[in-house]
Amino acid sequence: MSLSATPGNNEEKVQEVLDNLNVARLEAKDENDKDVKPYIQSKSIQEVVIKETAAISAINQILSNLLMIPVKVINKMNIFPPESKLAINKVVDINRTRLMQMLEEFNKKIDEYTMLIGPGKNCFNV
């Protein structure tokens, strides 16, 4: 049994939470459900839009470049070929679920990958 107040704002995010928690059945309720309504307090939502400045763009680019360094190493080793569902080709492909799936797949074939990166080669810890 699991409980999450805000599992996500779209179907993909909700599915990610379900997968991470190994949830087989989902019961969704919102603030209008009769058994939830008594516990809802008044709320005020205010949207704040922040304009992207040159500094924010520069920082975003630097962070994206840093995140792509290990991705390029993994891609160069062809551990997850481009046609693989686990392949990462751009920063937006990186998320916790994908990284956990990659680690699981890597561990299944660790002997094979050790031969690829083994002693005297570009070794690294995952």
Protein Blocks (a to p, Z undefined) as FASTA:
>chain_A
ZZdfblbjbfklmmmmmmmnopabdcdddfkbmklmmmpccdddddddddddfklmmmmm
mmmmmmmmmmmmmmmnomagfklmkbcfbfklpcfklmmmmmmmmmmmmmmmmmmmmghi
acddZZ
